[in-house]
Every structure is written in structure tokens, then in C-alpha cells.
Amino acid sequence: MSENKTEVLVGGAVLAVALGFLIYAGQAAGLAQGSQGYPLHASFRSLEGVQVGTDVRLAGVKIGTVTDVALNAETFRADTVFSVANGIQIPDDSAVVIAQEGLLGGNFVEIVPGGSPFYYEPGQEMEDTQGAVSLISLLLKFVSGGEES
């Protein structure tokens, strides 16, 4: 009978540790934040490497996440909705760029702030966008450009 109690206690401890890891992973991934913040919209020519849940950063600091991505059938552009944390005001002449973390790193959405004294309101669209740049296409241009000289 004592073996049975020991097995139950060890099993309970293993389940508690597994639950703790799941909660930690959810918080690290930003799932526990919910919808704190206000939405902004942007339309990109190329959204390669960006999906729902991708970080939105300003000066390297995460200030939000991508909340929706859809293809616009009329313009053939990627319409994107992302949240920005409450209390962070984005000047209305800012640019939004798809940036890369490094040579082999993932992509993220970077906001490059402007100098306007006016700010985006929730739900507005950021017009100044720059899509993802493919590293492979850049290398191909470099290689083919080098052969022509």
C-alpha cells in the first residue's frame, strides 16, 4: 500500500512541474498578455517570415505583437494588424519595416519613429511600409552583378 501512495505522490509532483513549465512557456511566448494595447494596420508587399504572434519592436524593445495577417485580393498585398502597448504613442510619420534579427535569425516588425508631434489613433493605418528583403535574392543579385563587370 505504501508503494501505491509513493507512486501517486511522484505522479502528482511530475504533473505539477509539467503544468509549471506550460505556464512559463505561455508567459514567455506572450500568450498571457491578452489584448492589452491598441491596434494599428499596415499593408506590405512582402511579409515573408512574419505571422500572427510575431514581435513588434521599437528601438529593439518589444511593444506589441502581430494579431492578424490576410491577403488583400484586390491589391495583392499582405494586410496586417498589430497591437501596440497602451501608453506608447507612435508619431504619425513613422515607418513600419520587416526586419531580420541576424543572418540566420527570424523576422520581426520594427517601427521606425518619425518626428511628428501628432500620433496614430487606434485602428489607423500606417502608410510608410517596407516589406521583407530576401537574403537569397540579394545574394543572387550580388553574384550576377559581379559577373557583368
N, C-alpha and C positions, 0 to 999 in steps of 0.2 A: 504494500500500500504506500509506503514512503517513496518508492521509486516513481509511482504514478504522480504524486504531489510534486516531486522534483522536476519531472518532465513537463508538467503543466506550468510551473513557475518559470522554467527556462524558456518554454514556448512563448509565454506572456512577455518575458523580457525581450525576446527576439522581435516580437510584433511591435512592442513599444519603440524599440530602436529603429525599426523599419518605418514606422509612422513618423518618427522624428526626422529621418532623412527625407521623406517625402515632403514634409512641411518646409524644411530648409531649402530643398530644391525648388519648390514653388516660390518661395520668397526670393531666392537668388535669380530666378527667371523673370521676376516681376509680375507674377500672376496674382499676388496678394494685393497689389496696389489698386486693382479695380479701375474705375474710370475717373480717377482724380485728375482733373485738368480740363482744358477746353480744346475743341477740335479745330484744326486748320486743314485746308485742302491744297493739293498741288497736282499738276499733271506733268508726267515725264515722258520723254521719247524712249528711254530705256530704263527699266527698273531691275536690271539683272542683279541677282543676289539679295534683293530686298523682299521681304514677305511680312505678313502680319506678325507682330511681336518684335520686329527689328528695332533697335535703339534709334532714338532721335537725340542728337547731341548738339550742344552749343559750347564752343571753346573746349571740346573734349569731355564735357560733363553731360551725363545722361539727363535729359529734361523731359523725356516722353518716349512713346512707342508708336509704331505704325499700327493703326487699328483696322484699316480696310484697304484693299487693293482690288481694282477692277479695270478691265479693258474697255475703253470707250470705243464702241463700234463705228462711230462717225469720224473721229479724229485719229484712230489707231494709236492712241497714247494710253499710258497707264495712269488712270486716275487714282490718287492716293489720299487717304485721310489719316492724319496722325494727331495724337494728343500732345499737348504741351502743359506742363505742370502749372497749376494755379500760382499766381504771383510772379511769373516770368512773362514779361511783356516783350514781344518781338517787334522791332521797328518795321513799318510798312514798306520800306525799300530793301528789305533783307532778301537774300538769295537762299535757296534750298538746293543742296548738292548731294548726289550719291557719292560717298567717299569710301575708300578702302582702308582697312586697318593696317595693312602692310602688304608686302609682296605676295604672301600666301594667306593673308587674313580675310575675314569676311567683310561684307559691305555694311554700311550704316547710313542713315540720313543725317547730314550735317547742315545746320543753319548758320549761314554767314551773315552776321548782323550788319545792317546799314546804319546810317546816321540820322535818319528822320526823327523828328520829335513826335510823330504820330505812330500809333501801334495798331497791329492787326486785332480785329474783333473776333470773338469766337465764330467759327463757321466760314470765315473769309478764305479766299483762295490766294495762295502765293503764286505770283505770275513768273518771277525770275527763277527758273529751274535749270538744272544741268543734270542730265542722266548719267548712268553708269558708263565708264570708259572701260572697254575690254582690253585687258593686258595683251592678249594674244593678237588682236588686230593691230595694236600699237607695235608689237614686235614684228609682225608681218610687214607693216609699212616701213619700219626701220630697215629690215633686211632687203626689201625690194627697192627702197630708195638708195641704199648703198651700192647696189649693182648697177644703177643707171649712170653713176658718175664716171 
